[in-house]
Amino acid sequence: EEEAFLVSLYKFMKERRTPIERIPHLGFKQINLWKIYKAVEKLGDYELVTGRRLWKNVYDELGGSRGSTSAATCTRRHYER
């Protein structure tokens, strides 16, 4: 399931002419694209997470540092890209 998701994601991004050339990082840690997708799915979807301001929860789910003040914003921006 994870592999199929990643293949589909890379294909989609390439087709819209914004290929994933490198995996983004949060802090010094590479984002697991499958994990961030599943974390957002678990909380509802992008609209719900954004509307209810749950991006910090997504960041925490990814194992981010508790002291980061811009964690929610950075997480949302990476997901949107």
N, C-alpha and C positions, 0 to 999 in steps of 0.2 A: 504494500500500500504506500509506504514512504517513497520507495523508488519510483513508482508510477506517478506519484504527486510531483516529485522533482523533475522527472522527464517532461511531464505536462507543463510545469511552470517554466522551465527553460525554453521549451518550444513556444509557449505563449509570449514570453518576453522577447524572444528573437523575432517572432512574427510582427510584433508591434514596434519593432526597430529600437528596442531598449534592452538589448541582451544583458544578462547578468555576467559581467566580466570578472568580478571578484565578489566573494561573499562579504556582506557588511559586518562590521564589528560594533558591539556595544561595550564601551570601555576598552579593555584589552582582550575581550573574548569574542570569538567568531560566533555569529548568530546561526543557530540551527534552524534553517528555513522551515523544515517540517514541524519542529517544536513550536515555533512562533505561530504557524498556521493552526495547529491543534489547540494551542492556548486560547487563541481568539475564538475558534469554533466552540470550545468548551464554555466560554462566557457568553455565547450567543452568535454574534457575527460582528463585522466591522462597524456597522451602524450602531448596534447596541453598545459595544465597547466604547465607541467614541461618545455617544449620547450620554452614557452613564459615567463617563470619565474613569474607565477601568484600565487604562493603559499601564498604570503603575502595577496593577495586578498581573498583567501580561509580563511585564519586566521581571517581577518577582518570580513568576513561574519559570522564567528562563534562567533563574539563579543569579540575577544581578546583584550588585553591591547595594546594600541598604542605605548608604550615605549619599547616593547620587541625587542631586536636586533636579536634574533635567531628564531623568530616566523615562518618565512617561512620554514626554515630547519626542525624545530620540527614538524610542521604541515605535511610536506611531509613525514617525517619518520613515523609518526603515521599512515598516510593513507596507506603507503606501507606495514606496518605490518598488 
